[in-house]
Amino acid sequence: MRAAWIFAAAIVLIGLAGSVPAADPSQSPYAGQQSRSIKALSQEEIAALRNGDGMGLAKTAELNGYPGPRHVLALARELRLSEQQAGEVAAIRERMSAAAQPLGAELIEHERALDQLFAHREITPERLAAETKAIGDIQARLRTVHLSAHLETRAVLSVEQIAQYDKLRGYAGIGASGHDRPAGHRH
């Protein structure tokens, strides 16, 4: 009897599997992106680069107890920032944006140039190497700007404020990083 049930269940599952439409293996996840002005960047990514947004470039800092200045300012009340702390974090944010925005614009232009080299069939191994090296250098500098801002912001906050930040951002709990203070911490 049990064997009959297993056989019937197997028949039903085979029938269900046959009725599920298969994914079209020829359809690329890039479909529709060929109409972008810069194929490698979405409009959202271009806007974020122009605005100096982090775009996940400082995730390693953010998830290891180094808060970002933009989010700290947004949570100023909950973190009970002093006026001095708020001013210092605002200055960090302004310096970060001032450095990130021109790098973002530079990155956009190099991505546009690379895109056009391919589009006009003018790409050569030498031009490819030069453009991708330039893009990589800009990306590294941009990431350094964002990570540095997180490093500076941590130095302005207390251990309790960092713990509260992590809690408010959903990072506290299992796997949360330790919050020992770097040497020379002022607060």
Salt bridges, closest charged atoms under 4 A:
GLU62 OE1 - HIS150 ND1 3.74
GLU62 OE2 - ARG169 NE 3.17
GLU78 OE2 - ARG77 NH2 3.68
GLU88 OE1 - ARG186 NH2 2.46
GLU106 OE2 - ARG141 NH2 3.28
GLU109 OE1 - ARG112 NE 3.33
ASP115 OD2 - LYS39 NZ 3.71
GLU131 OE1 - HIS110 ND1 2.87
ASP137 OD2 - LYS133 NZ 3.00
GLU152 OE1 - ARG95 NH2 2.50
ASP166 OD2 - HIS179 NE2 2.94
